Amino acid sequence: VWMWLCFAMAKLLPYQWLRWKPAMTMNSIGSLLQMSYGPMSMLALQPFMCYSHPNGSQSLLRQPSIVCGEGDHRAMLVAGCLLLILFVFGFLTACLVATCRHPSWLARRDSNAALCFNFLTFRFRMDMWWFGALSMVRMPILSSALAMATDNPLTQGKFRFSMRLTCSARFASCCCWLLGRSFPRAPNPKGSVQSQNLTQ
């Protein structure tokens, strides 16, 4: 909401170059949502993280004073489900759809549509444009380990370790990052002559 207010206020500026562009504003909003995607996934799954007591009752992992299935926990479940559906799955679905349509946008030279989701692709090579969405899929999967095996820390550790190891191996094998990429340089005649003199 704050970004859209800034966008609307920028429209009132007298100079064109000071006004915010819609595509770049959407890209900035997407970057902020992407940065908060991991913590929000964990927050949405917290109402489902209940651990067992010896007497058979269950309490929330982060708030042991709240008994699962009673009173405030039901309201937290509703809020967690809404956050999970509207933000976690909703934003992930939008990113997956944009990733599938990204090649067609480039083929049609639709720069505005591609710029709206530039936060997903700018860190990766052009032939690995889909890696941004793939890296987002792992975040709710890692967060779900605590909800699925709250009473079993060993299972949580094994699942999270295997998931991180698989993703790291996949990232390393694909070499998808733009960082450290070497570009061809123009030949330098003087340098070649100097190197020949040094070898002689």
Disulfide bonds with the S-S distance in Angstrom:
Cys50-Cys68 2.04
